[in-house]
Amino acid sequence: MNESTSRIELLKVVSHPARIAILDELSKGVKCVSDFQGFLEISQPNISQHLSALRLAGIIDFFIDGRLRCYFLKNPFILDLLEILKKQYAGELPGPECCPVTKKGTYPGERRR
């Protein structure tokens, strides 16, 4: 599997609102399952399923402290991804002045979707 394919697979695993929230919290430091219950409005078994999927993908890992499982980020790509998701953009990119192939035509502005 090449690097591009592995990042695509990571994006597939990460692409759930609960998982993004979990990763955002883990970017701040080590957390236990009970910590996630405080801000996620999902059941503890559901949180554990999300944590398991993230762990199997190699994105996070855990250590055991007594009866607690303490989770932490493992993959550095996730920090960059979270930064991009938080970034605010001022607007859209401008349309081209003309066709780059024929060098003719003009961009009419608003397009119907």
C-alpha positions as CSV (number, residue, x, y, z in Angstrom):
1,M,0.0,0.0,0.0
2,N,1.5,3.4,-1.0
3,E,1.4,6.5,1.2
4,S,-1.5,8.1,-0.8
5,T,-3.6,5.0,-0.4
6,S,-2.9,4.7,3.3
7,R,-3.9,8.3,3.9
8,I,-7.2,7.7,2.0
9,E,-7.9,4.7,4.2
10,L,-7.1,6.9,7.3
11,L,-9.6,9.5,6.0
12,K,-12.3,6.8,5.7
13,V,-11.8,5.8,9.3
14,V,-11.7,9.3,10.6
15,S,-14.7,10.6,8.7
16,H,-17.3,10.4,11.4
17,P,-18.2,13.4,13.7
18,A,-17.7,11.4,16.9
19,R,-14.2,10.2,15.7
20,I,-13.2,13.8,14.8
21,A,-14.4,14.9,18.3
22,I,-12.4,12.1,19.9
23,L,-9.3,12.9,17.9
24,D,-9.6,16.6,18.7
25,E,-9.7,15.8,22.4
26,L,-6.7,13.5,22.1
27,S,-4.8,16.2,20.4
28,K,-4.9,18.0,23.8
29,G,-3.5,15.0,25.6
30,V,-4.2,11.6,27.0
31,K,-7.8,10.7,27.8
32,C,-9.8,7.8,29.3
33,V,-13.1,6.5,28.0
34,S,-15.0,8.3,30.9
35,D,-13.4,11.6,29.7
36,F,-15.1,11.2,26.3
37,Q,-18.5,10.5,27.9
38,G,-18.5,14.1,29.3
39,F,-18.7,15.8,25.9
40,L,-19.9,13.1,23.4
41,E,-23.6,12.4,23.5
42,I,-23.3,8.7,22.7
43,S,-23.2,5.6,24.9
44,Q,-20.0,4.2,26.4
45,P,-20.1,1.1,24.2
46,N,-20.4,3.3,21.1
47,I,-17.4,5.4,22.2
48,S,-15.5,2.1,22.7
49,Q,-16.4,1.0,19.2
50,H,-15.1,4.3,17.8
51,L,-11.9,4.0,19.8
52,S,-11.4,0.5,18.7
53,A,-11.7,1.5,15.0
54,L,-9.2,4.3,15.4
55,R,-6.8,2.0,17.2
56,L,-7.1,-0.8,14.6
57,A,-6.2,1.9,11.9
58,G,-3.1,2.8,13.9
59,I,-4.3,6.3,14.6
60,I,-4.4,6.0,18.4
61,D,-3.2,3.6,21.0
62,F,-3.7,3.1,24.8
63,F,-2.0,2.1,28.0
64,I,-3.6,0.6,31.1
65,D,-3.5,2.4,34.4
66,G,-5.2,0.2,36.9
67,R,-8.8,-0.3,35.6
68,L,-8.5,2.6,33.2
69,R,-7.6,2.5,29.5
70,C,-5.9,5.8,28.7
71,Y,-5.8,6.7,25.0
72,F,-3.4,8.9,23.1
73,L,-2.7,10.0,19.5
74,K,-0.1,7.9,17.6
75,N,-0.3,9.1,14.0
76,P,1.2,12.6,13.4
77,F,-0.9,13.1,10.2
78,I,-4.0,13.5,12.4
79,L,-2.7,16.7,13.9
80,D,-2.3,18.3,10.5
81,L,-5.7,17.0,9.4
82,L,-7.3,18.5,12.5
83,E,-5.7,21.9,11.8
84,I,-7.0,21.9,8.2
85,L,-10.5,21.0,9.5
86,K,-10.4,24.0,11.9
87,K,-9.2,26.5,9.3
88,Q,-11.5,29.2,8.2
89,Y,-11.5,30.3,4.5
90,A,-12.6,33.8,3.4
91,G,-14.3,32.7,0.2
92,E,-14.1,30.6,-3.0
93,L,-11.2,30.5,-5.4
94,P,-11.6,32.8,-8.4
95,G,-12.8,31.3,-11.7
96,P,-10.4,31.1,-14.7
97,E,-10.3,34.0,-17.2
98,C,-10.5,31.6,-20.1
99,C,-10.2,28.0,-21.1
100,P,-6.6,26.9,-20.4
101,V,-6.6,24.6,-23.5
102,T,-8.2,26.7,-26.2
103,K,-7.4,30.1,-24.6
104,K,-10.9,31.2,-25.6
105,G,-14.2,31.7,-23.9
106,T,-14.8,33.5,-20.6
107,Y,-16.1,32.4,-17.2
108,P,-19.7,33.6,-17.0
109,G,-19.6,34.0,-13.2
110,E,-22.5,32.3,-11.4
111,R,-23.2,28.7,-12.5
112,R,-26.4,26.9,-12.0
113,R,-26.1,23.7,-10.0
